[in-house]
Amino acid sequence: MREHSDDIKKNGFQIVVIVPHNGEFVQEFLDAFDPYPFPIYGDPARKAYKDMGHKSMSKGKLLVKSGVGVLKGKLKEILPEKAEQKSVVKKSMTSADVSIQGGTWLFDDNGEVLWNHIDESPEDHADAKEIVQETEKHRGS
């Protein structure tokens, strides 16, 4: 999203990220991964996720997906090379509810939902280019 934030802002939208962590962990993440051009807020109780209808993947299914990823050598895609970043990602994987799936939402100025994508699995994120296209469609809404 960093690479596309200017396009999204140009279309009249702002990016706000909510993660299932506390503020202290969010700061650790920002320190390790450099600044982002949008705010990242912690929701350790996952209230926003629950209220917005996000899904949780069963622990068993998540474990199977993780095992398959390890066997296929995809762990390298998940863990960054830099030690500080790798440490933050590992901490997140062991201290947070990694079964909860995220999503992407576009709201108008009145809080009405214009578009959304609720992730079904860890690899089912809305594509950043699709998000930009949706902001173009709803520009001025």
BAMI-880501 format. One line per field, with one value per atom (N, C-alpha, C, O): residue number from 1; atom name; x, y, z. Coordinates in steps of 0.1 Angstrom, whole numbers. Example, Ala and Ser with C-alpha at 12.3 -4.5 7.8 and 13.67 -1.06 7.14 Angstrom:
<pts>
resi = [1:1:1:1:2:2:2:2]
name = [N:CA:C:O:N:CA:C:O]
u = [132:123:132:142:128:137:129:134]
v = [-57:-45:-33:-33:-22:-11:0:11]
w = [78:78:78:85:71:71:79:80]
</pts>
This chain:
<pts>
resi = [1:1:1:1:2:2:2:2:3:3:3:3:4:4:4:4:5:5:5:5:6:6:6:6:7:7:7:7:8:8:8:8:9:9:9:9:10:10:10:10:11:11:11:11:12:12:12:12:13:13:13:13:14:14:14:14:15:15:15:15:16:16:16:16:17:17:17:17:18:18:18:18:19:19:19:19:20:20:20:20:21:21:21:21:22:22:22:22:23:23:23:23:24:24:24:24:25:25:25:25:26:26:26:26:27:27:27:27:28:28:28:28:29:29:29:29:30:30:30:30:31:31:31:31:32:32:32:32:33:33:33:33:34:34:34:34:35:35:35:35:36:36:36:36:37:37:37:37:38:38:38:38:39:39:39:39:40:40:40:40:41:41:41:41:42:42:42:42:43:43:43:43:44:44:44:44:45:45:45:45:46:46:46:46:47:47:47:47:48:48:48:48:49:49:49:49:50:50:50:50:51:51:51:51:52:52:52:52:53:53:53:53:54:54:54:54:55:55:55:55:56:56:56:56:57:57:57:57:58:58:58:58:59:59:59:59:60:60:60:60:61:61:61:61:62:62:62:62:63:63:63:63:64:64:64:64:65:65:65:65:66:66:66:66:67:67:67:67:68:68:68:68:69:69:69:69:70:70:70:70:71:71:71:71:72:72:72:72:73:73:73:73:74:74:74:74:75:75:75:75:76:76:76:76:77:77:77:77:78:78:78:78:79:79:79:79:80:80:80:80:81:81:81:81:82:82:82:82:83:83:83:83:84:84:84:84:85:85:85:85:86:86:86:86:87:87:87:87:88:88:88:88:89:89:89:89:90:90:90:90:91:91:91:91:92:92:92:92:93:93:93:93:94:94:94:94:95:95:95:95:96:96:96:96:97:97:97:97:98:98:98:98:99:99:99:99:100:100:100:100:101:101:101:101:102:102:102:102:103:103:103:103:104:104:104:104:105:105:105:105:106:106:106:106:107:107:107:107:108:108:108:108:109:109:109:109:110:110:110:110:111:111:111:111:112:112:112:112:113:113:113:113:114:114:114:114:115:115:115:115:116:116:116:116:117:117:117:117:118:118:118:118:119:119:119:119:120:120:120:120:121:121:121:121:122:122:122:122:123:123:123:123:124:124:124:124:125:125:125:125:126:126:126:126:127:127:127:127:128:128:128:128:129:129:129:129:130:130:130:130:131:131:131:131:132:132:132:132:133:133:133:133:134:134:134:134:135:135:135:135:136:136:136:136:137:137:137:137:138:138:138:138:139:139:139:139:140:140:140:140:141:141:141:141]
name = [N:CA:C:O:N:CA:C:O:N:CA:C:O:N:CA:C:O:N:CA:C:O:N:CA:C:O:N:CA:C:O:N:CA:C:O:N:CA:C:O:N:CA:C:O:N:CA:C:O:N:CA:C:O:N:CA:C:O:N:CA:C:O:N:CA:C:O:N:CA:C:O:N:CA:C:O:N:CA:C:O:N:CA:C:O:N:CA:C:O:N:CA:C:O:N:CA:C:O:N:CA:C:O:N:CA:C:O:N:CA:C:O:N:CA:C:O:N:CA:C:O:N:CA:C:O:N:CA:C:O:N:CA:C:O:N:CA:C:O:N:CA:C:O:N:CA:C:O:N:CA:C:O:N:CA:C:O:N:CA:C:O:N:CA:C:O:N:CA:C:O:N:CA:C:O:N:CA:C:O:N:CA:C:O:N:CA:C:O:N:CA:C:O:N:CA:C:O:N:CA:C:O:N:CA:C:O:N:CA:C:O:N:CA:C:O:N:CA:C:O:N:CA:C:O:N:CA:C:O:N:CA:C:O:N:CA:C:O:N:CA:C:O:N:CA:C:O:N:CA:C:O:N:CA:C:O:N:CA:C:O:N:CA:C:O:N:CA:C:O:N:CA:C:O:N:CA:C:O:N:CA:C:O:N:CA:C:O:N:CA:C:O:N:CA:C:O:N:CA:C:O:N:CA:C:O:N:CA:C:O:N:CA:C:O:N:CA:C:O:N:CA:C:O:N:CA:C:O:N:CA:C:O:N:CA:C:O:N:CA:C:O:N:CA:C:O:N:CA:C:O:N:CA:C:O:N:CA:C:O:N:CA:C:O:N:CA:C:O:N:CA:C:O:N:CA:C:O:N:CA:C:O:N:CA:C:O:N:CA:C:O:N:CA:C:O:N:CA:C:O:N:CA:C:O:N:CA:C:O:N:CA:C:O:N:CA:C:O:N:CA:C:O:N:CA:C:O:N:CA:C:O:N:CA:C:O:N:CA:C:O:N:CA:C:O:N:CA:C:O:N:CA:C:O:N:CA:C:O:N:CA:C:O:N:CA:C:O:N:CA:C:O:N:CA:C:O:N:CA:C:O:N:CA:C:O:N:CA:C:O:N:CA:C:O:N:CA:C:O:N:CA:C:O:N:CA:C:O:N:CA:C:O:N:CA:C:O:N:CA:C:O:N:CA:C:O:N:CA:C:O:N:CA:C:O:N:CA:C:O:N:CA:C:O:N:CA:C:O:N:CA:C:O:N:CA:C:O:N:CA:C:O:N:CA:C:O:N:CA:C:O:N:CA:C:O:N:CA:C:O:N:CA:C:O:N:CA:C:O:N:CA:C:O:N:CA:C:O:N:CA:C:O:N:CA:C:O:N:CA:C:O:N:CA:C:O:N:CA:C:O:N:CA:C:O:N:CA:C:O:N:CA:C:O]
u = [8:0:9:4:21:30:32:31:34:37:25:26:13:1:-7:-17:-1:-8:-10:-21:-1:-3:-15:-23:-17:-28:-41:-51:-41:-53:-57:-69:-47:-50:-54:-63:-48:-52:-67:-74:-72:-86:-95:-107:-90:-98:-100:-109:-92:-93:-81:-70:-82:-71:-70:-80:-57:-55:-53:-46:-60:-59:-57:-66:-47:-45:-47:-43:-55:-58:-52:-56:-44:-38:-41:-44:-41:-45:-34:-31:-28:-17:-18:-27:-11:-11:-2:6:-3:5:20:28:25:39:44:55:37:41:41:50:30:30:42:48:47:59:71:80:72:83:83:94:71:70:75:82:70:74:89:95:95:109:117:127:112:119:116:125:105:101:100:96:105:105:91:81:91:78:68:73:56:45:39:38:34:27:13:5:9:-4:-4:6:-14:-13:-16:-24:-10:-13:-17:-10:-29:-35:-36:-38:-34:-35:-49:-56:-54:-67:-65:-70:-58:-55:-67:-66:-78:-90:-98:-107:-93:-99:-113:-121:-117:-131:-135:-146:-126:-129:-131:-140:-122:-123:-136:-143:-140:-152:-164:-173:-165:-176:-178:-189:-167:-168:-170:-171:-171:-174:-163:-164:-151:-139:-139:-146:-132:-132:-120:-109:-121:-109:-108:-118:-96:-94:-91:-85:-96:-94:-80:-72:-76:-62:-56:-45:-64:-60:-57:-46:-66:-64:-52:-44:-50:-39:-26:-16:-26:-14:-10:1:-21:-18:-13:-3:-18:-13:1:9:4:18:27:38:23:32:34:46:24:26:35:44:34:43:57:66:60:73:79:90:71:75:78:87:70:72:83:86:89:100:95:102:82:76:79:75:85:88:97:96:106:115:107:111:95:87:80:77:78:72:81:78:93:103:113:119:114:123:138:140:147:161:167:176:163:169:166:154:175:173:163:154:163:153:139:130:137:124:120:108:129:126:121:111:128:124:110:102:106:93:82:72:85:75:73:62:84:83:76:67:78:71:56:48:53:39:32:21:39:34:32:23:39:38:30:26:28:21:7:-1:3:-10:-19:-14:-31:-41:-39:-45:-30:-28:-39:-38:-49:-60:-70:-77:-70:-79:-75:-63:-84:-81:-85:-95:-78:-80:-90:-98:-89:-98:-95:-86:-102:-100:-113:-123:-115:-128:-126:-116:-136:-137:-150:-160:-148:-160:-161:-151:-173:-175:-174:-172:-176:-174:-185:-183:-196:-206:-205:-213:-194:-192:-199:-199:-205:-212:-201:-192:-203:-194:-196:-207:-185:-186:-181:-186:-172:-166:-158:-153:-158:-150:-145:-151:-135:-130:-126:-117:-132:-129:-121:-125:-108:-99:-105:-110:-104:-108:-96:-98:-84:-72:-60:-61:-49:-37:-33:-27:-35:-30:-42:-39:-53:-65:-66:-77:-56:-57:-62:-60:-69:-72:-60:-50:-59:-47:-47:-57:-35:-34:-38:-44:-36:-41:-56:-62:-62:-77:-82:-92:-75:-80:-79:-88:-68:-67:-78:-84:-81:-92:-105:-113:-108:-120:-121:-131:-109:-109:-112:-118:-107:-110:-125:-131:-131:-145:-154:-164:-149:-157:-152:-156:-143:-138:-149:-158:-148:-158:-171:-180:-171:-183:-185:-194]
v = [-12:0:13:23:11:23:29:41:19:23:30:38:27:33:43:48:47:56:70:76:75:88:87:97:76:75:74:80:67:66:80:84:87:100:110:118:109:117:115:124:103:100:104:101:110:116:106:109:96:87:87:91:83:82:67:60:63:50:50:58:41:39:24:16:19:5:2:9:-9:-14:-28:-36:-30:-43:-49:-41:-62:-68:-69:-79:-57:-56:-44:-35:-43:-31:-21:-23:-9:3:0:5:-6:-9:-18:-15:-28:-36:-29:-30:-20:-12:-4:-3:2:10:2:6:-10:-19:-22:-22:-25:-27:-15:-17:-4:9:11:15:9:10:1:5:-11:-21:-19:-22:-15:-14:0:1:9:23:29:22:42:49:46:42:47:45:58:66:61:74:74:82:66:65:60:53:63:58:43:37:37:23:23:27:18:17:3:-6:1:-12:-14:-5:-27:-31:-45:-55:-45:-58:-66:-79:-60:-68:-72:-80:-68:-72:-67:-74:-57:-52:-48:-51:-40:-36:-48:-49:-58:-70:-77:-81:-79:-86:-78:-83:-65:-56:-55:-54:-57:-55:-69:-69:-80:-93:-100:-109:-97:-104:-118:-121:-127:-141:-146:-139:-157:-164:-177:-184:-181:-194:-203:-200:-216:-225:-228:-227:-230:-232:-244:-244:-255:-266:-263:-267:-256:-252:-243:-244:-234:-225:-233:-230:-242:-251:-259:-260:-264:-272:-262:-266:-250:-241:-237:-236:-235:-232:-243:-241:-255:-267:-269:-272:-267:-268:-257:-259:-245:-234:-237:-234:-243:-246:-257:-256:-267:-278:-273:-278:-263:-257:-246:-240:-243:-233:-219:-210:-217:-204:-196:-184:-202:-195:-183:-173:-184:-173:-161:-149:-163:-152:-145:-133:-152:-146:-139:-128:-145:-139:-130:-134:-117:-108:-113:-120:-108:-111:-103:-108:-90:-82:-88:-91:-89:-95:-88:-95:-75:-68:-70:-72:-70:-72:-87:-89:-96:-110:-112:-120:-106:-107:-102:-109:-91:-85:-94:-96:-100:-109:-121:-126:-127:-139:-136:-144:-125:-121:-120:-124:-114:-112:-126:-128:-135:-148:-156:-165:-154:-162:-155:-161:-142:-134:-129:-125:-130:-124:-136:-147:-132:-142:-142:-134:-150:-151:-157:-158:-163:-169:-159:-162:-147:-137:-131:-128:-130:-125:-111:-106:-103:-89:-86:-94:-74:-69:-55:-49:-51:-37:-31:-37:-19:-12:2:9:7:21:26:21:38:45:58:64:63:77:86:82:99:109:107:112:100:98:84:80:77:64:52:41:55:44:36:42:23:14:16:14:19:20:7:3:0:-13:-19:-13:-33:-40:-53:-59:-58:-71:-77:-72:-88:-95:-107:-116:-108:-119:-132:-133:-142:-156:-164:-174:-160:-167:-158:-146:-162:-153:-148:-137:-155:-151:-144:-140:-142:-136:-121:-117:-113:-99:-92:-97:-81:-73:-68:-63:-69:-64:-49:-42:-43:-29:-21:-11:-27:-20:-20:-11:-31:-32:-21:-15:-19:-9:5:13:8:21:22:33:12:12:16:23:9:12:26:33:32:46:55:66:51:59:59:69:47:46:54:60:55:62:76:82:81:94:104:105:112:123:118:125:105:100:105:102]
w = [0:0:0:-5:5:5:-9:-11:-18:-32:-39:-48:-34:-40:-32:-36:-21:-12:-19:-16:-27:-33:-43:-43:-50:-60:-52:-56:-41:-33:-27:-27:-22:-17:-28:-25:-39:-51:-54:-59:-52:-55:-44:-44:-33:-23:-11:-2:-10:1:10:5:22:31:35:36:38:42:58:63:64:78:80:75:87:89:104:113:106:120:121:113:131:132:146:155:148:160:171:176:173:182:191:188:201:210:204:195:209:204:205:196:216:217:206:201:202:191:178:169:176:164:162:151:173:173:169:162:175:172:157:150:151:137:129:119:132:125:126:116:138:139:130:125:129:120:105:97:102:88:82:70:89:84:85:86:83:84:72:61:75:65:63:72:51:48:52:47:62:67:81:85:89:103:104:97:115:118:133:141:135:149:154:146:166:172:178:183:176:181:187:182:199:205:209:209:211:215:202:203:191:178:176:169:183:182:168:164:162:148:139:131:140:132:134:124:146:150:145:139:148:144:129:124:121:107:100:88:108:102:96:87:100:95:101:111:94:96:103:102:110:116:109:107:105:100:111:121:110:121:123:113:135:139:131:126:129:122:107:102:101:87:85:76:95:94:96:89:105:107:95:91:88:76:65:58:63:53:56:47:69:73:70:65:73:70:56:52:47:33:28:20:34:30:33:25:45:49:39:34:36:27:13:6:9:-5:-5:-15:7:7:7:4:11:10:23:24:33:45:43:50:33:29:25:26:19:14:25:24:37:48:57:62:59:68:61:52:65:59:61:71:53:55:67:74:68:79:93:95:101:115:123:129:123:131:126:134:113:107:109:112:108:110:124:127:134:148:150:157:144:146:140:146:128:122:130:132:135:143:156:160:162:174:171:179:160:157:155:159:148:145:158:158:168:180:191:201:190:201:197:206:184:180:175:173:174:168:153:146:148:134:126:113:133:125:120:111:126:121:108:106:99:85:84:90:76:75:64:60:59:48:44:50:34:29:27:22:32:31:26:28:18:13:19:17:25:31:25:21:24:20:32:43:30:41:52:63:49:59:66:74:63:69:62:67:50:43:35:30:35:28:13:8:6:-9:-15:-26:-8:-14:-3:6:-3:7:1:-8:7:5:18:25:22:34:31:23:36:33:38:49:29:33:39:46:35:39:39:34:44:45:31:30:20:7:-1:-12:5:-1:2:5:0:2:-11:-22:-9:-21:-27:-20:-40:-48:-47:-49:-45:-43:-56:-55:-68:-80:-81:-85:-76:-75:-66:-69:-55:-45:-51:-50:-59:-65:-75:-76:-83:-93:-86:-91:-74:-67:-62:-63:-58:-54:-66:-64:-77:-89:-93:-96:-91:-94:-85:-89:-72:-62:-58:-49:-67:-64:-63:-71:-53:-51:-44:-42:-40:-33:-19:-12]
</pts>
